[in-house]
Amino acid sequence: MLRFGLFLLLAALTLTLGWKALPGRTPAIRSGPDPIAVMEPVQIGGMNQWLLIRGQDRSAPVLLWLHGGPGAAQMPLAHATTRALEDDFVVVHWDQRGAGKSNTGDFNAATLTMEQFLQDAHAVTRHLQTRLGADRIIVLGHSWGTMLGARLVARWPDDYTAYIGVGQQVNTARGIAVTLERLAPLIRAGGQTAHLRWLDGATPDGLMAHAAYVDMMEMLDDFGGGMNVPVWRLALMLARAPEYSLGDLRRWLDGARRGSGPMWPDYRSRDLMAEVPMMPVPTLLISGAQDLNTPAEVSAEWFERVSAPEGSAHLVFDLSGHAPFLSEPERFTTVIRTFAHSHGW
């Protein structure tokens, strides 16, 4: 679900920046008691899947970031979003199957199923436990990564110490209904003819079709309810990613544009209310008040119902849309650190 304008801008930037022809690498960390900065392929689920592991102290708590999409790998944004967290954590970015560096030319999109992603994520966890000597790991999911992350932690609680959901996805049908309810007055107040025409034919049931859903998601940025980051800024961050070559960026674009299409029937039928009524670890949800992709109201509905014996909190960032780590990065970093420190990690 990637706007064509971003594709064109990113293509222009990568052609302009000649160094993108070089292989990707991650810069060394030259401070801290025992730094680690590695990027490596790991055999997961029958294919090579890439990990970026960075932190100033390899004995620090491990934070596994599950990116959105499916297919919108976070690794090329790591240099702009999670460097500050490397002071307190070993931050791991994983290019999931079909995303970024793990989007091979012969990739089989039929393997994009929830169960396969869950098995992959648990295998990544096992690898990190061995690689870093970590008994339990903090999971942070964003958008699609929250669909994966909440279920991952609920299924294998002994391997995880906490869960952080950013833009928590709860129920696709419920989310669509709330998005349309909030989007409609914005379109009526300031929409162009094409927007108004779209609104005339938009219904919650109709938007459950994948193509219609994609159209709505691509419209959100026009009304401040998407990522809330200018396309040129996002493209520049991607183009400057030291870990990604030009070929990697092309693979990223291909995976991001594929999105949830191959697994849409599975994706749209998921209901966190029914599937995960209890979170066995401390849980933190972060929502953007302006987010129309995963509205804070729907995240709150799950938060209010879920049993979380180890403690839970739901914070709403007033200035953010679907990516609080881009809109309010300093507050985002402080909240993650405070959450971890309050639990003694």
C-alpha positions as CSV (number, residue, x, y, z in Angstrom):
1,M,0.0,0.0,0.0
2,L,2.6,2.5,-1.1
3,R,1.8,5.8,-2.9
4,F,3.2,6.0,-6.4
5,G,4.6,9.4,-5.6
6,L,6.9,7.9,-2.9
7,F,8.1,5.3,-5.5
8,L,9.1,8.0,-7.9
9,L,10.7,10.3,-5.3
10,L,12.7,7.4,-3.8
11,A,13.8,6.3,-7.3
12,A,15.0,9.8,-8.0
13,L,16.9,10.1,-4.7
14,T,18.6,6.7,-5.0
15,L,19.7,7.5,-8.6
16,T,21.1,10.8,-7.4
17,L,22.9,9.3,-4.4
18,G,25.5,7.2,-6.2
19,W,26.8,5.5,-3.0
20,K,23.6,3.5,-3.0
21,A,25.3,1.3,-5.6
22,L,27.5,0.0,-2.7
23,P,26.4,-3.0,-0.6
24,G,24.5,-2.1,2.6
25,R,26.4,-2.1,5.9
26,T,25.6,-1.0,9.4
27,P,28.0,1.5,11.1
28,A,30.1,0.4,14.0
29,I,29.1,1.6,17.5
30,R,32.2,3.1,19.2
31,S,30.8,3.8,22.6
32,G,29.4,1.7,25.4
33,P,30.8,-1.1,27.5
34,D,30.3,-4.0,25.0
35,P,28.8,-2.7,21.8
36,I,27.2,-4.9,19.1
37,A,26.4,-3.8,15.5
38,V,25.8,-6.6,13.1
39,M,23.6,-7.2,10.1
40,E,23.2,-10.9,9.2
41,P,21.0,-13.4,7.3
42,V,19.6,-16.2,9.3
43,Q,17.9,-19.3,8.0
44,I,14.3,-19.0,9.2
45,G,11.3,-20.8,7.8
46,G,13.2,-22.3,4.9
47,M,14.7,-19.1,3.7
48,N,17.3,-16.4,4.6
49,Q,15.8,-13.6,6.6
50,W,17.8,-10.6,7.6
51,L,18.4,-9.2,11.1
52,L,20.0,-5.9,12.2
53,I,21.3,-6.1,15.8
54,R,22.6,-2.9,17.4
55,G,23.2,-1.7,21.0
56,Q,25.9,-0.2,23.2
57,D,25.9,-3.1,25.5
58,R,25.1,-6.6,24.3
59,S,24.0,-7.6,27.8
60,A,21.2,-5.0,27.8
61,P,17.5,-6.0,27.4
62,V,16.7,-7.2,23.8
63,L,14.0,-5.2,22.0
64,L,12.6,-7.0,18.9
65,W,10.9,-4.5,16.6
66,L,8.2,-6.2,14.4
67,H,7.6,-3.9,11.4
68,G,4.3,-3.0,9.7
69,G,2.9,-3.8,6.3
70,P,3.0,-6.7,5.9
71,G,6.1,-5.9,3.8
72,A,7.1,-2.4,5.1
73,A,10.4,-3.3,6.7
74,Q,11.6,-0.9,9.4
75,M,15.3,-1.7,9.0
76,P,16.0,1.2,6.5
77,L,14.4,3.6,9.0
78,A,16.5,2.4,12.0
79,H,19.1,5.0,11.6
80,A,16.4,7.7,11.9
81,T,14.1,6.2,14.5
82,T,15.8,3.8,17.0
83,R,19.4,5.0,17.4
84,A,18.6,6.6,20.8
85,L,17.1,3.4,22.0
86,E,20.4,1.7,21.4
87,D,21.7,3.4,24.6
88,D,19.4,1.2,26.7
89,F,18.6,-1.8,24.6
90,V,19.9,-4.2,22.0
91,V,17.5,-3.2,19.3
92,V,16.7,-5.8,16.7
93,H,15.1,-5.0,13.3
94,W,14.0,-8.1,11.4
95,D,13.1,-7.9,7.7
96,Q,10.2,-10.4,7.7
97,R,9.6,-12.8,4.8
98,G,8.7,-10.9,1.6
99,A,10.0,-7.6,3.1
100,G,13.2,-5.6,2.3
101,K,16.3,-7.7,2.3
102,S,14.1,-10.8,2.9
103,N,12.1,-10.2,-0.3
104,T,14.0,-12.5,-2.8
105,G,13.4,-12.6,-6.5
106,D,11.9,-16.1,-6.2
107,F,9.8,-15.3,-3.1
108,N,6.6,-17.3,-2.8
109,A,3.8,-14.9,-1.6
110,A,1.6,-18.0,-0.8
111,T,3.8,-18.4,2.3
112,L,2.4,-15.1,3.7
113,T,0.1,-16.6,6.4
114,M,-0.4,-15.6,10.0
115,E,0.8,-19.0,11.2
116,Q,4.0,-18.9,9.1
117,F,4.8,-15.4,10.4
118,L,4.2,-16.6,14.0
119,Q,6.5,-19.5,13.5
120,D,9.1,-17.3,11.9
121,A,8.9,-14.7,14.7
122,H,9.4,-17.4,17.3
123,A,12.4,-18.9,15.4
124,V,13.9,-15.4,15.4
125,T,13.3,-15.2,19.1
126,R,15.1,-18.5,19.6
127,H,18.0,-17.3,17.5
128,L,18.3,-14.1,19.5
129,Q,18.2,-16.0,22.8
130,T,21.2,-18.1,21.7
131,R,23.0,-15.3,19.9
132,L,22.7,-12.8,22.7
133,G,22.3,-15.0,25.8
134,A,18.9,-13.4,26.5
135,D,16.3,-15.5,28.3
136,R,13.3,-13.3,27.5
137,I,12.8,-10.5,25.0
138,I,10.7,-7.3,24.8
139,V,8.5,-7.3,21.7
140,L,7.5,-4.1,20.0
141,G,5.1,-4.3,17.2
142,H,4.0,-1.5,14.9
143,S,0.7,-1.7,12.8
144,W,0.8,-5.1,11.2
145,G,3.5,-6.0,13.6
146,T,1.0,-5.6,16.4
147,M,-1.2,-8.3,14.9
148,L,1.8,-10.5,14.9
149,G,3.3,-9.4,18.2
150,A,0.3,-9.7,20.6
151,R,-0.4,-13.2,19.3
152,L,3.3,-14.2,19.5
153,V,3.6,-13.2,23.2
154,A,0.3,-14.7,24.1
155,R,1.3,-18.1,22.6
156,W,4.8,-18.3,23.9
157,P,4.8,-16.2,27.1
158,D,7.9,-17.8,28.7
159,D,10.1,-16.3,25.9
160,Y,9.0,-12.7,26.4
161,T,9.2,-10.1,29.2
162,A,7.0,-7.4,27.8
163,Y,4.8,-6.3,24.9
164,I,4.6,-2.8,23.3
165,G,2.0,-2.2,20.6
166,V,2.3,0.9,18.5
167,G,-0.8,1.5,16.4
168,Q,-2.4,-1.6,17.8
169,Q,-4.5,-3.5,15.2
170,V,-7.5,-5.1,16.8
171,N,-10.3,-6.0,14.4
172,T,-10.2,-5.1,10.7
173,A,-14.0,-4.7,10.3
174,R,-14.3,-2.6,13.5
175,G,-11.3,-0.5,12.5
176,I,-12.8,0.2,9.0
177,A,-16.1,1.3,10.6
178,V,-14.4,3.7,12.9
179,T,-12.0,5.0,10.2
180,L,-14.9,5.8,7.9
181,E,-16.9,7.4,10.7
182,R,-14.0,9.8,11.5
183,L,-12.9,10.3,7.9
184,A,-16.4,11.2,6.5
185,P,-16.7,14.7,8.2
186,L,-13.1,15.5,7.2
187,I,-13.9,14.8,3.6
188,R,-17.2,16.7,3.7
189,A,-15.4,19.7,5.2
190,G,-12.4,19.8,2.9
191,G,-12.5,17.0,0.3
192,Q,-12.1,17.5,-3.4
193,T,-14.6,16.2,-5.9
194,A,-12.9,12.8,-6.1
195,H,-12.9,12.4,-2.4
196,L,-16.6,13.3,-2.1
197,R,-17.5,10.9,-4.9
198,W,-15.6,8.1,-3.1
199,L,-17.4,8.9,0.1
200,D,-20.8,8.7,-1.6
201,G,-20.1,5.0,-2.4
202,A,-18.2,4.0,0.7
203,T,-19.7,1.5,3.2
204,P,-18.0,-0.5,5.9
205,D,-19.0,-3.8,4.1
206,G,-17.7,-2.5,0.8
207,L,-14.4,-1.5,2.3
208,M,-13.7,-5.1,3.4
209,A,-12.7,-5.8,-0.2
210,H,-9.0,-5.5,-0.5
211,A,-8.8,-3.0,-3.3
212,A,-11.3,-0.7,-1.6
213,Y,-9.5,-0.9,1.6
214,V,-6.2,0.0,-0.1
215,D,-7.9,3.0,-1.7
216,M,-9.1,4.2,1.7
217,M,-5.7,3.7,3.4
218,E,-4.0,5.7,0.6
219,M,-6.5,8.5,1.2
220,L,-5.7,8.9,4.9
221,D,-2.6,11.1,4.4
222,D,-4.7,13.6,2.5
223,F,-6.6,14.3,5.7
224,G,-3.8,13.9,8.3
225,G,-4.7,10.4,9.4
226,G,-1.9,8.4,8.0
227,M,1.8,8.4,8.8
228,N,1.7,12.2,9.1
229,V,5.2,12.5,7.7
230,P,5.8,14.3,4.3
231,V,6.6,11.9,1.5
232,W,9.8,13.6,0.7
233,R,11.0,13.2,4.3
234,L,10.2,9.5,4.4
235,A,11.9,8.9,1.0
236,L,15.0,10.8,2.2
237,M,15.2,8.6,5.3
238,L,14.9,5.5,3.2
239,A,17.5,6.7,0.6
240,R,20.0,7.5,3.4
241,A,19.7,4.1,5.1
242,P,23.3,2.8,5.4
243,E,22.1,-0.8,5.7
244,Y,20.3,-0.7,2.3
245,S,21.7,-0.8,-1.2
246,L,19.8,0.4,-4.2
247,G,18.7,-3.2,-4.8
248,D,17.5,-3.5,-1.2
249,L,15.4,-0.4,-1.7
250,R,13.8,-1.9,-4.8
251,R,13.1,-5.0,-2.8
252,W,11.6,-2.9,0.0
253,L,9.3,-1.1,-2.5
254,D,8.2,-4.3,-4.0
255,G,7.4,-5.8,-0.6
256,A,5.7,-2.7,0.7
257,R,3.5,-2.4,-2.4
258,R,2.5,-6.1,-2.1
259,G,1.2,-5.4,1.4
260,S,-1.5,-7.6,2.9
261,G,-3.0,-8.6,-0.5
262,P,-1.8,-12.3,-0.5
263,M,-3.2,-12.9,3.0
264,W,-6.2,-10.6,2.9
265,P,-8.9,-13.2,3.8
266,D,-6.8,-14.2,6.9
267,Y,-5.9,-10.6,7.7
268,R,-9.4,-9.2,7.6
269,S,-10.9,-12.1,9.7
270,R,-8.6,-11.6,12.7
271,D,-10.1,-10.4,16.0
272,L,-7.8,-9.7,18.8
273,M,-10.7,-9.4,21.3
274,A,-11.5,-13.1,20.7
275,E,-8.0,-14.4,20.1
276,V,-6.1,-12.7,22.8
277,P,-8.3,-12.0,25.9
278,M,-5.3,-12.1,28.2
279,M,-1.7,-10.7,28.0
280,P,0.7,-12.6,30.2
281,V,3.4,-9.9,30.3
282,P,3.5,-6.1,31.1
283,T,1.8,-4.4,28.1
284,L,2.1,-0.9,26.8
285,L,0.0,0.5,23.9
286,I,0.9,3.7,22.1
287,S,-1.6,5.3,19.8
288,G,-1.6,8.5,17.7
289,A,-4.7,10.7,18.3
290,Q,-4.8,11.5,14.6
291,D,-4.3,7.9,13.5
292,L,-7.1,6.8,11.1
293,N,-5.3,3.6,10.1
294,T,-5.5,2.0,13.5
295,P,-7.8,4.4,15.5
296,A,-7.0,4.9,19.1
297,E,-10.7,4.2,20.0
298,V,-10.4,0.6,18.8
299,S,-7.1,0.0,20.5
300,A,-8.8,1.3,23.7
301,E,-11.6,-1.2,23.3
302,W,-9.2,-4.1,23.4
303,F,-7.2,-2.5,26.2
304,E,-10.3,-2.1,28.4
305,R,-11.3,-5.7,27.9
306,V,-8.0,-7.6,27.9
307,S,-6.8,-9.1,31.2
308,A,-3.2,-8.1,31.9
309,P,-2.2,-9.3,35.4
310,E,1.4,-8.0,35.0
311,G,0.2,-4.5,34.3
312,S,-0.8,-2.4,31.3
313,A,-1.0,1.2,30.1
314,H,-2.4,2.9,27.0
315,L,-0.9,6.3,26.0
316,V,-2.2,8.5,23.3
317,F,0.2,10.9,21.5
318,D,-1.8,14.0,20.6
319,L,0.4,15.2,17.8
320,S,0.8,11.8,16.1
321,G,-0.8,9.8,13.4
322,H,0.1,6.2,12.6
323,A,3.8,6.6,13.4
324,P,4.4,8.2,16.8
325,F,8.1,7.3,16.6
326,L,8.4,9.7,13.6
327,S,6.0,12.4,14.7
328,E,7.1,12.6,18.4
329,P,10.4,10.8,18.5
330,E,11.8,12.3,21.8
331,R,8.6,11.5,23.7
332,F,8.4,8.0,22.1
333,T,11.9,7.2,23.2
334,T,11.3,8.5,26.7
335,V,8.1,6.5,27.1
336,I,9.8,3.2,26.0
337,R,12.7,3.8,28.4
338,T,10.4,4.7,31.3
339,F,8.3,1.6,30.7
340,A,11.4,-0.6,30.7
341,H,13.0,1.0,33.8
342,S,9.7,0.9,35.7
343,H,9.8,-2.9,35.4
344,G,13.5,-3.1,36.4
345,W,15.0,-3.9,32.9
